[in-house]
Amino acid sequence: MLRLRLHRPPGSPHFVMAWIAVPTLTVHPSPQTYTHLAPHQVRFASGSYQADLTLDDDGLVVDYPGMARRVS
C-alpha cells in the first residue's frame, strides 16, 4: 500500500502473493485486491475474506478490524 499510495488516490490493483505452508514449505498463490474507499480507507480482499483498513498519512495501518490496532 505504501508504494502504491492507495490511501490517497483511487485505485484497485490486484496482486498474487506467495503463501508458504509450514512445515511442508509448499508455496500457494494468494490472490489479493486492495481497493481505495476514501482518504485513509482501503479494503483488503482475498477469496471470500475482506477487511476495511484505516491508514495514516504515510500509508501505515492504524486499524485492521479483528486483527490489530496501533497503540501509542
Backbone as a ProteinNet text record, in pm:
[ID]
protein_1_A
[PRIMARY]
MLRLRLHRPPGSPHFVMAWIAVPTLTVHPSPQTYTHLAPHQVRFASGSYQADLTLDDDGLVVDYPGMARRVS
[TERTIARY]
81.3	0	86	198.7	285.2	333.7	382.6	436.2	329.7	208.3	100.3	24.8	48.5	-16.4	-168.7	-221	-364.6	-446.1	-382.4	-455.3	-490	-444.3	-471	-549.7	-491.4	-569	-651.5	-764	-844.1	-767.5	-805.7	-746.4	-789	-763.7	-799.7	-708.9	-579.7	-487.4	-505.7	-472.5	-479.1	-337.3	-313.3	-181.3	-197.1	-91	-83.2	39.3	13.5	120.2	152.4	265.7	303.4	274.5	199.8	171	247.6	327.7	411.1	359	321.5	269	384.2	362.7	461.7	402.7	470.2	614.3	653.6	557.2	590.7	667.1	655.6	718.5	669.7	546.9	488	435.7	449.7	410.1	273.9	183.4	48.8	24.1	-41.8	-75.7	-186.7	-180	-280.6	-323.9	-430.5	-478.6	-532.7	-494.3	-536.1	-569.7	-665.9	-704.1	-708.6	-657.6	-662.7	-738.3	-852.2	-936.9	-944.3	-912.1	-922.9	-1071.4	-1112.6	-1251.9	-1270.7	-1178.1	-1181.4	-1041.6	-1012.4	-881.1	-859.7	-749.2	-709.3	-794.3	-871.6	-952.2	-926.9	-885.6	-856.4	-922.7	-985.6	-1045.3	-949	-912.2	-831	-927.1	-909.2	-993.2	-906.9	-937.3	-869.8	-969.4	-1010.5	-1112.9	-1242.2	-1302.7	-1427.3	-1402.1	-1275.5	-1241.3	-1222.1	-1270.7	-1239.8	-1237.1	-1158.7	-1148.8	-1120.8	-1183.9	-1161	-1056.9	-942.9	-829.4	-827.2	-785.3	-763.4	-613.5	-569.6	-427.3	-398	-272.5	-233.2	-185.9	-136.5	-91.8	21.9	100.1	211.8	172.2	47	2	24.7	58.8	77.9	-55.1	-78	-204.8	-221.6	-337.3	-374.3	-472.8	-566.3	-667.2	-695.7	-683.7	-715.7	-819.6	-951.3	-1057.7	-1044.9	-1054.2	-1046.4	-905.6	-807.3	-670	-575.1	-572.5	-476.7	-518.1	-471.2	-491.1	-363.2	-318.7	-196.4	-219.6	-121.3	-126.7	-13.8	-32.2	71.6	188
-117.9	0	124.7	119.9	237.4	274.6	175.3	200.9	253.5	200.5	238.9	362.5	406	525	511.5	391.3	366.7	441.9	493.4	569.8	709.7	744.6	877.2	870.5	830.7	831.5	703.6	712.2	592.8	488.7	364.5	254.6	123.2	15.1	-117.7	-222.8	-218.9	-315	-456.5	-552.1	-694.2	-749.1	-835.3	-895.3	-1046	-1119.3	-1260	-1272.4	-1297	-1311.6	-1459.4	-1488.6	-1626.4	-1654.9	-1760.4	-1807	-1936.5	-1946.8	-2064.3	-2141.1	-2267.2	-2352.6	-2406.5	-2409.3	-2463.1	-2587.7	-2696.7	-2716.6	-2768.9	-2789.9	-2850.1	-2756.1	-2626	-2522.9	-2523.9	-2570.6	-2564.4	-2423	-2377	-2241.6	-2245.4	-2156.2	-2147.2	-2003.3	-1983.5	-1846.6	-1790.7	-1661.7	-1593.9	-1465.7	-1473.6	-1352.5	-1251.9	-1125	-1019.8	-892.9	-818	-689.5	-585.2	-467.5	-354.1	-242.1	-201.4	-101.8	25.5	136.9	267.3	296.9	320.6	352.6	502.2	562.4	704.7	739	869.4	900.2	820.9	750.2	671.9	547.4	504.6	383	294.6	169.9	73.5	-58.7	-122.8	-255.1	-361.6	-454.3	-570.6	-686	-756.8	-872.7	-984.7	-1107.1	-1227.2	-1342.2	-1398.4	-1502.3	-1444	-1508.5	-1458.3	-1364.7	-1344.4	-1258.2	-1114.9	-1020.3	-880	-803.7	-696.7	-611.3	-469	-372.7	-232	-177.7	-137.6	-92.3	60	111	254.1	278	376.3	405.1	547.9	573.5	709.2	784.7	906.7	988.7	924.9	839.7	773	641	597.6	472.4	352.4	375.3	266.1	232.9	104.9	61	111.8	174	222	123	71.1	-21.6	-128.2	-254.8	-370.3	-447.4	-419.7	-476.3	-627.8	-667.5	-808.2	-865.2	-783.9	-833.1	-752.6	-621.1	-538.7	-392.3	-320.2	-175.9	-115.3	-6.2	60	122.4	110.4	174.3	275.1	371.8	476	423.2
0	0	0	69.1	73.2	-66.5	-139.6	-272.8	-367.6	-357	-447.5	-401	-276	-220.3	-225.3	-199.8	-208.6	-104.5	-1.9	98.2	46.4	-73.7	-129.4	-259.3	-373.1	-497.9	-513.9	-585.7	-610.7	-692.2	-675.1	-749.7	-688.6	-760.8	-712.4	-776.4	-743.7	-805.1	-750.3	-834.2	-798.5	-790.7	-693.1	-672.9	-655.6	-684.1	-645.8	-556.9	-428.6	-330.3	-312.4	-255.5	-225	-78.2	-52.3	83.9	101.2	205.9	228.1	348.9	325.3	431.9	516	646	738.6	802	815	797.8	659.4	569.1	438.7	346.1	370.2	287.9	143.7	122.3	-11.6	-35.2	-157.3	-193.9	-261.4	-217	-273.2	-317.8	-434.4	-475.1	-387	-358.2	-276.5	-347.8	-431.7	-499.7	-398.2	-413.9	-321.2	-398.8	-345.5	-403.7	-293	-321.7	-230	-301	-246.5	-311.3	-227.8	-290.7	-224.8	-203.3	-78.7	-47.1	-24.6	45.5	80.7	128.9	149.1	205.9	335.4	340.9	458.4	481.8	383.3	394.8	273.3	299	192.5	227.8	129	151.2	99.2	187.8	151.2	124.8	14.7	-15.6	-71.2	-24.5	-73.6	-59.7	-173.2	-169.2	-115.1	-16.7	42.1	160.6	198.2	311.9	266.2	345.3	321.2	452.6	455.5	572.8	526.3	591.3	561	657.9	603.9	683.7	692.7	806.7	824.5	824.8	745.1	730.2	775.1	811.6	848.1	723.6	741.1	627.9	549.6	614.7	548.1	483.6	500.9	442.3	532.1	659	754.2	821.1	849.4	906	1049.1	1074.5	1206.9	1269.8	1186.8	1237.1	1132.4	1174	1090.7	1171.2	1149.1	1231.8	1251.2	1376.9	1411.7	1414.2	1373.7	1365.1	1454.2	1433.8	1506.8	1503.9	1603.6	1612.1	1666.8	1605.3	1651.7	1788.6	1873.7	2005.5	2015.2	2100.9	2117.6	2195.7
[MASK]
++++++++++++++++++++++++++++++++++++++++++++++++++++++++++++++++++++++++

